[in-house]
């Protein structure tokens, strides 16, 4: 599928609040979005259909991301990375998502680990001793990523309330001399069998544990006691290869901590944008579905017959509806990602729920319109729209913030302030 030029790609996700140049992007942001466009169009897209068909992990695509220097996207500059902030991260992932959604989603989980140990950690309250220890630990992790090209994953789902942030993790870490022993199970673990390290969320063993006892530990992919198991044959996002991880008495040293003890819980309360790192991929899917439809109706897809379909009023109306949904979705997405900061106010948090819900739901709505508008040929697996449609349907189901959980949180926080409860009607 032909795509717009790299220069026009940068303007697709234009955040008007960022100064620098006529398109509102800083020079560094423009370079990164253009780099993502080039990698996505020329080096990820050609592999996408094969990995979707085979439900195979896109090792070749990650080799391309590695060669393009993008593994260190959110690694701080002082550690050799590109130092991207949250908004820049979102723009890059959205651009990659236009070309191969499974690669973009998997890559977003690698970058999320870098954000957690990087700029998010920098915003949290730590004692001087915690800060010094964290600097020593993250230097090891970032050297693996930037210096050695290692890939990190972020498995958190367990099939229970923990992944929704409502209960402690059932995966447990017991403190021992020099580190921790971990026991538990993670499901839907993207990059399973492909990651060099898994950023495992677990509960520090002890009496009366709560979410405050969450640990964030990097477990080596070849650690004794770690097993990748189960099948992977889903509806969409097949190239993420999200099998299960079993951890049986797995030892990791103290340096495995991606955050100091107790700090992950602080991050969840104070930087809620960390829970929406999946949505940029789906913003990219929405854009890709619109792009495909326009090119299809203009008969501009490579290899298709030169029969234009744009003259029919029903097609024009459908594309207009798609464009409206796309603009609504993109506007809310861009406003939300530019607001990412520590301790957002209630209005910003509520807009974050609304943005995440809107992206996940409208990506599929736009793909549905595209499929109906383009007609029967668009169902063929030789064209990317069929894959975009299946991938888009998965977004609303993904923890930690499914569409249902977004509605639940948004409705409650709109009507209740802080710890406020229902007063007696008597």
Order of alpha helices (4+ residues) and beta strands (2+ residues): alpha-alpha-alpha-alpha-alpha-alpha-alpha-beta-beta-beta-beta-beta-beta-beta-alpha-alpha-alpha-alpha-alpha-alpha
